[in-house]
Amino acid sequence: MPSPPFPSQDNAVLQVVVGNAVASVRSGEASVEEAILHAAVHDWYEGHIEGEDECPGCSFRGQLPRGEGGS
């Protein structure tokens, strides 16, 4: 795959999502399991967006850009 299915550790959105997850557990708004699930879903999606930015010519993640061995 051209890039991992998760955002880089310095991604600003990742930092916000993780911070919100920690805050929601500390405030009692969410259980640890709920906060982890919420963060995982949003961070996975952010990784997808980051992957599209890294490989704009790919028809799906993991494929080489068209004209470079891809279809």
C-alpha positions as CSV (number, residue, x, y, z in Angstrom):
1,M,0.0,0.0,0.0
2,P,1.3,3.5,-0.8
3,S,0.5,4.6,2.8
4,P,-0.9,3.0,6.0
5,P,-4.6,2.9,6.6
6,F,-4.2,5.2,9.6
7,P,-3.1,8.9,9.9
8,S,0.5,9.8,10.7
9,Q,1.1,10.5,14.4
10,D,1.6,14.2,13.8
11,N,-1.8,14.5,12.0
12,A,-3.8,17.4,13.6
13,V,-7.1,15.7,13.2
14,L,-5.7,12.6,15.0
15,Q,-4.7,14.8,17.9
16,V,-8.2,16.3,18.2
17,V,-9.9,12.9,18.0
18,V,-7.7,11.3,20.6
19,G,-8.0,14.4,22.9
20,N,-11.8,14.3,22.6
21,A,-11.8,10.5,23.4
22,V,-9.7,11.1,26.5
23,A,-12.0,14.0,27.6
24,S,-15.2,12.1,27.0
25,V,-13.9,9.2,29.2
26,R,-12.7,11.6,32.0
27,S,-16.1,13.5,32.0
28,G,-18.1,10.2,32.1
29,E,-19.7,11.0,28.7
30,A,-18.4,7.8,27.2
31,S,-17.0,4.5,28.5
32,V,-13.4,3.5,27.5
33,E,-14.8,1.1,24.9
34,E,-17.1,3.7,23.4
35,A,-14.2,6.3,23.2
36,I,-11.9,3.8,21.6
37,L,-14.4,2.8,19.0
38,H,-15.3,6.4,18.2
39,A,-11.6,7.3,17.9
40,A,-10.7,4.2,15.8
41,V,-13.5,4.9,13.3
42,H,-12.6,8.6,12.9
43,D,-8.9,8.0,12.8
44,W,-9.3,5.2,10.2
45,Y,-11.3,7.5,8.0
46,E,-8.6,10.3,8.4
47,G,-6.0,7.7,7.4
48,H,-8.1,7.0,4.3
49,I,-8.2,10.7,3.4
50,E,-4.4,11.0,4.0
51,G,-3.9,8.0,1.7
52,E,-5.9,9.6,-1.0
53,D,-3.7,12.7,-0.8
54,E,-0.6,10.5,-1.0
55,C,-1.8,8.6,-4.1
56,P,-4.3,10.8,-6.0
57,G,-4.1,8.7,-9.2
58,C,-5.1,5.4,-7.4
59,S,-8.6,4.1,-8.1
60,F,-8.5,2.5,-4.7
61,R,-6.0,2.4,-1.8
62,G,-3.2,0.0,-2.3
63,Q,-3.1,0.2,-6.1
64,L,-0.2,1.9,-7.9
65,P,-1.2,5.1,-9.7
66,R,-2.5,4.5,-13.3
67,G,0.4,4.5,-15.8
68,E,2.8,3.2,-13.1
69,G,2.0,-0.5,-13.2
70,G,-1.6,0.1,-12.0
71,S,-4.7,-0.5,-14.2
